[in-house]
């Protein structure tokens, strides 16, 4: 039974690619997150949710994949963004994943596992009876047949869920007035990847797959999409322009500088090429060249907050925080204190080591964590500025916030206890220190119980 349960759990993970998000690096970037939200917004609305109700999380993973893992979040691998040619293809993927969310598929996967488990239990009982009757070979045959039947039952269950998500996604795209051409194009890419990796496209193999055959899915969806009024609707040009920049930025950040410079050679002077090369040069510690590319971008769009953010980041990380302040302050203003940009700006203010900047740094960082509490870097910087200004209790509280987010439970417990003992009793900060202390204690207790 343990073997079967482990096998079913593995298949469930394959069906939804539901690797825990914390096992992968989450890529946080204001520009990319804003674009993914804007791409998803009409689909999310068509699915009956309020704008912004669904988190779109970008993961650093080169595989071509997206998944939901419970809750209202869609996880997209960086490899999927790199493979997609346009924003419409990614919208097709988002629509499919919204189908999983609205269908409650992650929650309902336990139903499929329960049905499969019942088959396995029955086969074990029949096998035990056969063994007791003196036929060990027949008993083992019954057990193995039951396991195969159980796995087949679960695989059939996941294929039904995938087909349901396809149908729901097609409806959401139609209701949002978005063409399904991108969805078909992306399925075509997936089929190409399957063929390249030797995955059989034979119909006889469909019963051992978690998903329906890709070709069959394409055929069904093409028939639906081609009849939809939105079929010939072009890709939104503004979204596409932003998507091209996002792809360039992502490659510049993730790929080796050599690969980026090969894909975006000096012969190109479009914004995407300048953007990618700026990140590649920065990554390669060629700061003067990175600044030159960033300045070229800003000569075209002086008030682009993300170009300003990049210039400030390059200057800051090359040891020139005073020079970084102007760009980062302007980027922060243009994005209305976007938490991620505010955190970098706060860091630059502290890095000047000029006490005249500390009050501003504290204000900026407090605003950042008020809007995004799940930002360990911002909490760390806030702790630094509190300590620099002599506010040790709040410095320890900020450290506790950073440590609990980073799953450093023992350190979080120590910091929270120190903050709790020094802060005025029953104030919001004191209560928060108490909450973190209790959370850290509970996590440490769970860890001991698992040993």
Secondary structure, 3 states (H helix, E strand, C coil): CHHHHHHHHHHHHHHHCCCCHHHCCECCCHHHHHHHHHHHHHHHHHCCCCCCCCEEEEECCCCCCEECCCCCEEEEEHHHHHHCCCHHHHHHHHHHHHHHHHHCHHHHHHHHHHHHHHHHHHHHHHHHHHHHCCCHHHHHHHHHHHHHHHHHHHHHHHHHHHHHHHHHHHHHHHHCCCCCHHHHHHHHHHHHHHHHCCCCCCHHHHHHCCCCCHHHHHHHHHHHHHCCCCCCCCCCHHHHHHHHHHHHHHHHHHCCHHHHHHHCCCCCCCHHHHHHHHHHHHHCCCHHHHHHHHHHHHHHCCCCHHHHHHHHHHHHHCCCHHHHHHHHHHHHHHCCCCHHHHHHHHHHHHHCCCHHHHHHHHHHHHHHHHHCCCCHHHHHHHHHHHHHCCCHHHHHHHHHHHHHHCCCHHHHHHHHHHHHHHCCCCCHHHHHHHHHHHHHHHHHHHHHHHC
